Amino acid sequence: MTDEPPPIIWARLSGQGRGPARTLDHGAITAAAVALADEEGIDAVSMRRVASRMGHSAMSLYRHVGGKDDLTELMYDAVLGELRLDGMPSGDWRADIRRLAGEMRRLHHAHPWITRFGHRPTLGPHALRFREIGLACVDGIGLEIDAMMDVLATTLQFTRGFVAQELGEVEAQQRTGLDREAYRRSTVPYLTQLLATGRFPALRRVVVDADDHPDPDAVFERRLEMVLDGLAPLSSPHPTTRSAGPP
């Protein structure tokens, strides 16, 4: 017989009730951990480091937060609370989903460490709010719940992938000391050799014809529209089959 897993952090917090304000509670701990992750990255976050930042012992934190897994759950939900979701749903599902994607991109740039989280459904208050609003944006357009989730998930997965590329470029610049233009110049000699072989016509078109300095915001919007165009047929009513009339 297997042991039952312990209650999730949100269940434990909901059972704590409301007492007098304390200088050390899960909210204060979470805020300190988020600040540390923003400054030094998620790998710098530990119960010991957060406790030291707050002037407490690590053991005192464990009385409020079960461990680092619980702490990162609290951190991820806390930053989801920064999403600006007022006025949604507006009745225009494409505009709403476009806005949700833009907000998630903004949030990932503000807190790059959140790319490590959000892959497993969470039941924090801000995650629940985001999910409820997101699904409400695509409700009433003729979709079953599975298709509604597909629309939301497809858009957010595109967004996360786009942001991962952006953040990866930032990390590469920090690691190598070469910005995008310096790296491009470093590839010129070898690219010239490759193109001279005549075996890479598509690469030649990229080098010769593609925009060397595309605006990332414009690229994001353009590709997001392509995603939404692909999803749009889901919201169109399926044609009804008419019965044949009398001969």
Residue, then its C-alpha position, 0 to 999 in steps of 0.5 A: m500500500t503506497d503512502e498518500p502524498p502530503p497536501i499541496i501548499w495551497a490546501r495547507l495555507s487555506g487551513q491556517g485561518r487568519g491570525p494577527a499579522r506577523t513579520l514572518d509569514h508565507g507572503a513575506i517569505t515569497a516576496a523575499a524569494v522572488a526578489l532574490a530570484d530576480e537579482e541572481g536567478i532561481d538557482a540562487v534561491s534556497m531556504r538558507r539564502v532567503a532566511s538570511r536575506m530576511g534576518h531569520s534562520a532557515m528553520s524558522l522558514y520551514r515552519h511556514v513553508g515546507g521546502k523549496d518546492d513549496l516555495t517555488e510554487l508560491m513564487y510562481d503564483a505570486v508573479l502571476g498576480e502581476l498579470r494585468l487582466d482587467g476588462m477581460p473577457s471583452g467579447d472579442w476572443r482574438a483581442d483577449i487571447r492576443r492580450l493574454a499572450g502579450e502579458m505572459r511575454r512581458l511577465h517572462h521578461a520581468h522574471p526570466w526564472i519563471t520559464r522553469f515553472g508553470h508546466r504542471p497545473t497549479l491551484g494557487p489563487h493567481a493561477l486560478r484567476f488566470r485560468e478562469i479568465g483565459l477560458a472565459c475569453v474563449d467561452g461562448i464561441g462554439l467550443e467544447i471545453d477541450a477545444m477551449m483549453d487547446v486554444l489557450a494552451t496553444t497560444l501560451q505554448f507559442t508565447r513561452g517558446f518565443v520568449a525562451q528564444e529571446l531569453g536564450e539570446v540574452e543569456a548567450q550574450q552574457r555568456t560569450g560577451l558578444d552581442r547579436e551584431a558581433y556574433r553575426r560578424s563572427t559568422v561571416p567568414y564561414l557563411t561565405q564559405l558555405l554559400a560559395t558551395g551553392r548547396f544551401p539556396a535557402l540559407r542564401r535567401v536568409v542571408v541576402d533577403a531576410d531582415d538583418h535587424p527585425d523588431p522583436d515586438a513586430v515579429f512576436e505580433r506577426r507570428l502570434e497572428m499566424v497562430l490565431d489565424g490557425l485557431a480561428p476556424l475552431s470558432s467558426p460554426h460547422p456547416t450544417t448538412r441540408s436534407a435533400g428536398p423533393p425532386 
